[in-house]
Amino acid sequence: MKKGVQMIATVILFLILAVAAVMAYVRLAPVDIAAFHTPPSAAAPGDEKTLNSFKAVRTMTAPPADVLRGVRTMAEDRPRTRLMAGDVAEGLMTFETRSALMGYPDYTTVTVTEAQPPLLAIKGRSRYGKGDMGVNKARVEDWLSRLGPLVAPAS
């Protein structure tokens, strides 16, 4: 009986260590931010979903710099989100948002296009995995709703 209990304890300990190793890797792995800090393409307002990403393009109802300042203020106020690259003056910003439990990083890039009229493009994407379970879409839509009157609703 003691051998069985010891075996179960060993398996549980191994599983705990494996989860801890994965968590450490996810949180500490270096990031090539240049791979994510690229402006999302956008020709017209609308949405585009892929397995690991979601992009929303909206017409702005305020000057581009005001909208980008609003995005930065709002994004930096979101839990577990920080600016990784870019700024308002550059017209391109990339934010990292980490999941609460495991710390998985997602990257959200925001830019204003040179189209006439200029468009706000926000693209959220996962760094790991083969599906994001809708978290990028939810984040982008939440950000758009928080921007309120700075952007026109999707048609």
Buried (B, 14 or more C-beta within 10 A) or exposed (E): EEEEEEEEEEEEEEEEEEEEEEBEEBEEEEEEEEEBBEBBEBEEBEEBBEEBBBBBBBBBBBEBEEBBBBBBEBBEEBEEBEEBBBEBEEBBBBBBBBEEEEBBBBBBBBBBBEBEEBBBBBBBBBBEEEEBEEBBBEBBBEBBEBBEEBBEEEE
